[in-house]
């Protein structure tokens, strides 16, 4: 399903993950411009940033926080590239996916954002599954949560496809939000 390239722990040792169609590289400064362009797309920012235009410095802070996650959790955010030679977007930045500490707590959150040109192809679910596999099998995570704005049914379907369980629906940051979760045992039993 995925290949974990190198041992986890320090960012310098983290080389990336691979799945059948994707190459995932730890997000770093070289990805800031592509990440920023992705996050400015109206269909992407609608659900990730409450439809706000964010400055490039916000992305740089995300990259820095991700690097900290790699050093503490052994995993963080990855740049997702299509690694399918016949795909028209082969080798291009297609989005990001990864793990971070959930805002204001100790829970671990799965977060992803894909370029609309690849929506509906299953690449978002493939990236998320690859990250979850690494998190549970290589990094020893016990539980991962994910949140999606209720109107963002594409992301809700990805979370359901991954086998995550519905936890609750509540208002989060003023938005109707659905929360899902998966434990390491749940992942192992899929």
Backbone bond lengths (Angstrom), bond angles and torsions (degrees), N, CA, C in turn:
res aa  C-N    CA-C-N  psi(-1)  N-CA   C-N-CA  omega(-1)  CA-C   N-CA-C  phi
1 X - - - 1.446 - - 1.526 111.16 -
2 X 1.336 117.16 -51.42 1.457 118.81 178.38 1.517 108.15 -140.11
3 X 1.274 115.06 157.81 1.463 120.64 174.17 1.516 107.21 -116.64
4 X 1.301 115.76 125.62 1.455 120.72 177.73 1.509 106.43 -93.97
5 X 1.283 117.64 114.39 1.454 122.01 -174.30 1.521 108.21 -97.24
6 X 1.301 116.83 107.33 1.455 125.16 178.60 1.520 110.82 90.75
7 X 1.307 115.33 169.28 1.454 120.71 178.45 1.521 109.02 -84.34
8 X 1.334 115.81 157.38 1.451 118.55 178.53 1.516 109.74 -90.29
9 X 1.288 115.47 173.55 1.452 120.80 178.07 1.503 110.19 129.34
10 X 1.281 118.11 -93.06 1.451 121.06 -178.68 1.518 110.40 -87.32
11 X 1.299 115.69 140.51 1.464 121.27 -178.75 1.523 111.18 -53.28
12 X 1.312 117.65 -39.54 1.458 120.24 -177.85 1.527 111.36 -61.03
13 X 1.341 116.83 -27.31 1.464 121.14 -179.85 1.522 111.99 -87.00
14 X 1.294 117.68 -13.36 1.458 121.51 -174.69 1.513 109.43 -86.02
15 X 1.314 117.25 111.23 1.452 121.17 -177.13 1.519 112.94 -99.48
16 X 1.289 118.05 -26.78 1.451 118.19 178.49 1.509 113.36 140.58
17 X 1.308 113.86 177.39 1.460 123.34 -179.81 1.516 108.06 -125.99
18 X 1.298 115.86 154.87 1.465 120.77 175.24 1.517 109.35 -134.71
19 X 1.317 115.36 145.14 1.458 122.21 171.75 1.519 106.75 -124.78
20 X 1.302 116.80 -170.27 1.462 119.99 -178.75 1.528 112.65 -58.04
21 X 1.349 116.68 -39.10 1.461 120.13 -174.34 1.509 115.04 -121.56
22 X 1.336 116.94 0.63 1.462 119.85 -171.58 1.520 113.19 -130.74
23 X 1.320 114.60 151.04 1.460 123.01 167.50 1.522 106.22 -117.97
24 X 1.315 116.51 126.59 1.461 121.80 -179.99 1.515 108.32 -115.71
25 X 1.330 115.76 119.86 1.456 121.71 -179.54 1.531 108.88 -113.03
26 X 1.344 117.53 140.56 1.465 118.36 177.68 1.531 110.49 -51.99
27 X 1.296 115.65 132.25 1.457 121.52 179.89 1.532 108.72 -63.76
28 X 1.324 115.97 129.13 1.462 120.11 177.60 1.526 109.43 -141.01
29 X 1.321 115.79 -173.70 1.468 121.04 -174.67 1.525 112.41 -58.27
30 X 1.319 117.67 -28.91 1.465 120.85 -179.73 1.528 112.44 -67.66
31 X 1.324 117.30 -17.01 1.462 121.35 -178.39 1.530 113.49 -97.33
32 X 1.311 117.95 -4.52 1.469 120.94 -173.03 1.528 111.78 -58.61
33 X 1.300 117.55 -46.42 1.474 120.19 -176.72 1.538 110.86 -63.51
34 X 1.334 117.56 -45.19 1.470 120.84 179.58 1.525 110.90 -66.28
35 X 1.338 116.94 -40.14 1.469 120.67 177.29 1.528 110.35 -62.50
36 X 1.307 116.54 -43.45 1.456 120.29 -179.04 1.526 110.44 -63.02
37 X 1.323 116.77 -44.19 1.472 120.37 177.85 1.525 110.94 -60.06
38 X 1.333 117.24 -42.07 1.464 121.09 177.27 1.525 111.06 -60.21
39 X 1.321 115.93 -46.17 1.464 121.18 -175.93 1.521 113.58 -72.62
40 X 1.326 117.64 -11.24 1.461 121.07 174.96 1.528 112.23 -88.11
41 X 1.338 117.18 -13.50 1.470 119.90 179.18 1.524 109.52 -66.07
42 X 1.334 117.71 128.61 1.468 120.43 -175.67 1.531 114.24 -52.94
43 X 1.328 118.00 -41.72 1.461 119.97 -177.96 1.522 112.47 -70.73
44 X 1.309 117.95 -23.25 1.462 121.83 178.69 1.523 110.19 -85.63
45 X 1.308 116.69 -50.45 1.471 119.49 -175.31 1.521 112.59 -68.37
46 X 1.327 117.22 -21.02 1.471 120.54 -179.87 1.523 110.86 -53.53
47 X 1.327 116.71 -40.36 1.462 119.62 -175.75 1.520 114.06 -106.96
48 X 1.307 118.17 -19.85 1.460 118.88 -179.70 1.524 112.70 -89.89
49 X 1.295 117.28 -33.69 1.465 120.11 -174.15 1.524 112.65 -130.48
50 X 1.338 116.19 31.60 1.474 121.74 178.26 1.517 111.94 51.34
51 X 1.321 115.67 36.31 1.463 123.41 178.09 1.528 113.05 63.23
52 X 1.321 116.33 26.23 1.459 121.22 178.75 1.530 110.07 -98.26
53 X 1.307 116.74 141.44 1.460 121.29 171.98 1.523 107.06 -77.51
54 X 1.309 116.44 119.96 1.458 119.55 -177.56 1.528 109.58 -103.29
55 X 1.320 117.05 147.97 1.472 119.67 179.28 1.535 110.29 -77.28
56 X 1.301 115.32 159.86 1.463 121.09 178.11 1.530 110.64 -59.06
57 X 1.330 117.02 -29.15 1.469 120.23 179.05 1.529 111.44 -63.17
58 X 1.325 117.55 -29.21 1.469 121.22 176.74 1.533 109.83 -65.47
59 X 1.316 116.47 -41.39 1.472 121.29 177.84 1.524 109.45 -66.48
60 X 1.326 117.41 -41.56 1.470 120.59 178.17 1.533 110.33 -59.61
61 X 1.331 117.01 -38.88 1.467 120.71 177.10 1.528 111.03 -66.67
62 X 1.343 117.15 -36.78 1.472 120.61 176.01 1.525 110.54 -62.54
63 X 1.318 116.46 -42.59 1.472 121.09 179.40 1.525 109.76 -62.67
64 X 1.319 116.66 -44.92 1.465 120.47 179.53 1.527 110.85 -62.70
65 X 1.326 117.71 -42.99 1.465 121.25 178.09 1.531 110.75 -64.39
66 X 1.322 116.46 -37.27 1.460 120.55 177.70 1.524 110.98 -63.30
67 X 1.310 116.72 -42.92 1.460 119.96 178.77 1.523 110.88 -61.54
68 X 1.317 116.57 -36.78 1.455 120.80 175.98 1.535 110.63 -64.79
69 X 1.331 116.47 -39.47 1.472 120.24 176.95 1.518 111.17 -62.48
70 X 1.329 117.29 -41.82 1.462 119.50 177.47 1.528 110.57 -58.76
71 X 1.311 116.65 -38.90 1.456 119.94 -178.05 1.526 113.05 -74.64
72 X 1.331 118.03 -27.67 1.460 120.06 -178.78 1.532 113.36 -100.27
73 X 1.330 117.55 -39.63 1.463 121.33 -176.97 1.522 113.16 -101.71
74 X 1.322 116.72 -16.55 1.456 120.90 -175.22 1.512 112.98 86.00
75 X 1.307 116.44 2.40 1.462 121.89 -177.67 1.527 108.25 -153.84
76 X 1.327 116.47 153.88 1.457 122.55 179.66 1.512 108.73 -157.17
77 X 1.327 117.10 -140.08 1.465 121.97 179.58 1.526 110.56 -93.69
78 X 1.325 114.27 144.63 1.457 122.16 178.71 1.521 110.31 -120.67
79 X 1.323 115.31 143.94 1.462 120.84 167.18 1.523 105.79 -80.17
80 X 1.323 116.67 133.31 1.460 121.96 -178.08 1.524 108.40 -102.88
81 X 1.312 115.70 124.06 1.467 121.79 177.12 1.521 109.09 -122.73
82 X 1.305 116.12 143.58 1.461 120.97 178.53 1.526 108.50 -76.44
83 X 1.317 115.49 124.74 1.463 121.90 -176.86 1.531 109.48 -117.87
84 X 1.308 114.45 49.41 1.462 122.64 -178.83 1.526 106.58 -126.72
85 X 1.340 118.06 104.06 1.470 120.73 -171.91 1.525 114.87 -51.92
86 X 1.308 118.71 -35.92 1.465 120.20 -177.69 1.531 113.35 -82.15
87 X 1.322 117.60 -7.88 1.470 120.63 -179.36 1.532 109.14 -72.36
88 X 1.339 117.97 138.01 1.472 119.84 -179.42 1.531 113.97 -62.33
89 X 1.333 117.57 -21.23 1.464 121.32 179.69 1.533 111.78 -108.21
90 X 1.322 116.92 26.84 1.468 121.93 -178.90 1.530 110.67 -53.71
91 X 1.334 115.28 132.10 1.456 121.58 176.31 1.514 114.93 79.44
92 X 1.328 116.91 -2.36 1.467 119.82 -177.64 1.529 111.20 -92.25
93 X 1.319 115.00 153.49 1.463 122.73 174.01 1.522 108.00 -64.29
94 X 1.319 117.20 121.49 1.466 121.47 -177.92 1.515 112.73 -113.61
95 X 1.326 117.19 -5.06 1.457 119.68 -179.98 1.512 111.11 151.16
96 X 1.324 114.37 -163.13 1.458 119.99 178.01 1.519 108.88 -140.44
97 X 1.307 115.41 158.27 1.461 121.16 178.01 1.516 106.88 -157.85
98 X 1.316 116.16 143.83 1.450 117.63 177.64 1.508 113.72 175.83
99 X 1.302 112.44 -168.31 1.460 123.42 -174.11 1.527 108.28 -123.64
100 X 1.317 114.81 142.83 1.469 120.56 173.70 1.521 108.19 -152.09
101 X 1.313 115.47 168.48 1.474 119.37 172.81 1.525 107.29 -73.09
102 X 1.328 115.17 135.36 1.448 120.31 -179.97 1.519 109.39 -68.00
103 X 1.304 115.08 140.06 1.461 121.91 -177.26 1.530 111.78 -49.67
104 X 1.323 115.36 124.73 1.463 121.06 174.40 1.518 114.78 74.24
105 X 1.325 118.74 20.80 1.454 119.26 -179.56 1.508 112.80 -161.54
106 X 1.319 114.13 -174.39 1.458 120.28 -178.63 1.519 112.95 -101.03
107 X 1.333 117.09 -4.67 1.456 118.65 179.89 1.531 110.00 -68.20
108 X 1.320 115.05 155.37 1.455 122.03 -179.17 1.528 107.96 -103.30
109 X 1.332 115.89 130.81 1.465 121.89 -174.19 1.521 111.57 -115.24
110 X 1.323 115.35 136.50 1.457 122.99 169.70 1.523 107.22 -88.45
111 X 1.319 116.47 133.69 1.460 121.18 179.37 1.522 108.07 -140.20
112 X 1.330 116.39 139.88 1.462 119.77 178.20 1.518 109.89 -148.97
113 X 1.311 114.47 155.90 1.459 122.48 175.20 1.516 107.93 -151.42
114 X 1.312 116.00 123.03 1.461 120.62 -176.77 1.524 110.04 -117.55
115 X 1.321 115.57 151.05 1.449 122.40 176.49 1.534 108.78 -64.08
116 X 1.314 118.11 132.55 1.469 120.21 179.93 1.532 114.51 -54.80
117 X 1.339 118.56 -23.12 1.472 118.96 179.30 1.519 111.92 -65.76
118 X 1.339 118.96 -18.89 1.465 120.75 178.85 1.524 113.10 -107.76
119 X 1.342 116.92 1.89 1.468 119.44 178.36 1.529 109.83 -58.35
120 X 1.308 115.77 142.50 1.453 121.24 178.03 1.515 114.13 84.89
121 X 1.339 117.47 -1.85 1.465 121.15 -178.17 1.523 112.82 -94.25
122 X 1.320 117.54 -7.64 1.456 121.11 -176.85 1.519 113.73 84.73
123 X 1.338 117.55 0.78 1.461 119.85 -177.56 1.529 112.41 -69.93
124 X 1.320 118.06 -33.34 1.463 120.57 177.04 1.519 111.12 -64.04
125 X 1.322 116.60 -45.20 1.467 120.67 177.81 1.524 110.64 -65.15
126 X 1.328 116.76 -38.26 1.472 120.25 179.22 1.530 110.56 -64.98
127 X 1.323 116.95 -42.41 1.466 120.44 177.63 1.525 110.36 -63.37
128 X 1.333 116.62 -46.67 1.464 120.90 -178.66 1.525 111.07 -63.36
129 X 1.322 117.11 -41.53 1.460 120.13 178.87 1.529 111.16 -64.01
130 X 1.312 116.92 -38.45 1.465 121.37 178.67 1.526 110.36 -64.30
131 X 1.328 116.61 -42.36 1.463 121.22 178.68 1.530 110.33 -66.85
132 X 1.333 117.64 -43.09 1.465 120.09 178.26 1.524 111.10 -62.14
133 X 1.325 116.95 -42.89 1.466 120.17 179.49 1.523 110.71 -58.00
134 X 1.309 116.78 -45.66 1.460 121.08 178.28 1.527 110.56 -63.57
135 X 1.314 116.43 -45.62 1.462 120.71 -178.75 1.519 112.99 -59.87
136 X 1.324 115.56 -45.20 1.458 119.13 -177.87 1.525 113.22 -79.31
137 X 1.333 117.63 -43.04 1.465 119.16 -172.96 1.517 114.00 -89.12
138 X 1.323 117.48 -32.20 1.460 119.71 -176.86 1.527 113.83 -101.89
139 X 1.328 116.97 -32.04 1.468 120.42 -174.14 1.522 113.35 -103.68
140 X 1.319 117.03 -5.70 1.457 120.25 176.11 1.514 115.83 72.35
141 X 1.329 117.68 23.78 1.463 118.98 177.17 1.521 109.58 -66.84
142 X 1.311 116.81 141.54 1.463 122.04 -179.11 1.524 112.97 -92.99
143 X 1.340 115.74 -34.61 1.469 119.79 -177.71 1.517 109.01 -152.66
144 X 1.324 115.98 143.80 1.463 122.73 176.82 1.519 107.09 -130.37
145 X 1.328 116.01 137.54 1.456 121.21 175.11 1.527 108.99 -111.27
146 X 1.310 115.66 166.33 1.468 121.44 174.29 1.523 107.21 -149.65
147 X 1.312 115.88 146.76 1.462 121.77 179.17 1.522 108.65 -126.45
148 X 1.318 115.47 142.25 1.471 120.95 176.66 1.518 108.26 -141.54
149 X 1.327 116.01 136.08 1.459 119.46 173.16 1.527 107.28 -57.16
150 X 1.311 117.39 135.11 1.462 120.91 -176.37 1.529 112.90 -53.66
151 X 1.339 120.58 -40.57 1.466 118.79 178.07 1.534 113.94 -67.42
152 X 1.327 117.66 -15.31 1.462 121.42 -178.42 1.537 109.14 -83.40
153 X 1.307 115.48 69.95 1.459 120.28 -175.19 1.529 113.23 -67.77
154 X 1.314 118.59 -23.56 1.470 119.80 175.12 1.531 109.93 -60.96
155 X 1.317 116.58 -47.56 1.468 120.05 -179.97 1.522 111.11 -68.68
156 X 1.317 117.33 -38.43 1.470 120.41 177.00 1.528 109.62 -58.24
157 X 1.332 116.91 -44.09 1.475 120.28 179.29 1.527 111.55 -63.99
158 X 1.331 117.57 -36.58 1.465 120.10 177.11 1.531 109.14 -62.85
159 X 1.325 117.55 -46.05 1.467 120.85 -179.38 1.525 110.67 -61.49
160 X 1.329 116.86 -40.45 1.460 120.65 178.01 1.531 110.66 -67.41
161 X 1.328 117.14 -41.48 1.466 121.56 178.94 1.535 110.57 -61.15
162 X 1.322 116.79 -34.72 1.461 121.30 178.33 1.528 112.14 -69.10
163 X 1.325 116.59 -16.66 1.460 120.71 -177.58 1.511 113.54 92.30
164 X 1.325 117.03 14.72 1.459 119.91 177.27 1.525 108.73 -72.92
165 X 1.325 116.00 146.99 1.463 122.42 -178.25 1.520 110.64 -95.99
166 X 1.326 115.38 139.19 1.464 120.54 176.19 1.522 108.69 -64.51
167 X 1.314 117.11 131.56 1.463 122.50 -179.67 1.522 111.78 -107.63
168 X 1.334 116.74 -51.39 1.465 119.53 -179.39 1.525 110.24 -168.32
169 X 1.317 113.56 162.46 1.463 121.75 173.33 1.514 106.29 -123.06
170 X 1.340 115.85 125.26 1.463 119.78 -179.60 1.522 109.34 -155.82
171 X 1.299 115.02 170.09 1.454 120.53 177.11 1.525 107.84 -82.16
172 X 1.333 115.97 126.88 1.466 122.61 178.95 1.520 106.57 -132.60
173 X 1.307 116.90 122.47 1.470 122.35 -176.55 1.526 111.24 54.16
174 X 1.316 116.08 38.49 1.455 121.55 177.43 1.518 115.12 77.99
175 X 1.338 117.87 6.44 1.457 121.68 -176.75 1.523 111.00 -119.85
176 X 1.314 115.99 142.18 1.458 122.60 173.96 1.532 107.24 -65.93
177 X 1.333 116.77 115.52 1.464 121.61 -170.50 1.523 111.17 -129.59
178 X 1.334 114.99 140.61 1.457 121.56 176.38 1.527 108.34 -107.04
179 X 1.331 115.56 133.42 1.451 121.87 -179.72 1.527 109.75 -112.12
180 X 1.318 114.61 136.33 1.462 122.36 178.20 1.518 108.11 -125.27
181 X 1.334 116.05 162.77 1.457 120.19 177.68 1.523 110.65 -149.74
182 X 1.320 114.42 159.50 1.456 121.88 175.09 1.516 107.76 -148.68
183 X 1.335 116.09 136.25 1.458 120.54 175.55 1.526 108.58 -99.19
184 X 1.323 115.03 167.38 1.463 119.59 176.55 1.523 110.29 -60.79
185 X 1.349 116.90 -37.93 1.467 120.62 178.35 1.529 110.76 -65.49
186 X 1.340 116.57 -40.18 1.466 120.18 176.70 1.530 110.22 -60.34
187 X 1.330 115.54 -43.82 1.455 120.12 -178.60 1.531 110.62 -62.59
188 X 1.319 116.13 -42.95 1.467 121.28 -178.29 1.528 112.25 -65.79
189 X 1.332 117.05 -26.63 1.479 121.42 -177.21 1.517 113.82 -91.65
190 X 1.321 118.98 -0.38 1.466 120.22 -176.87 1.501 111.22 -67.92
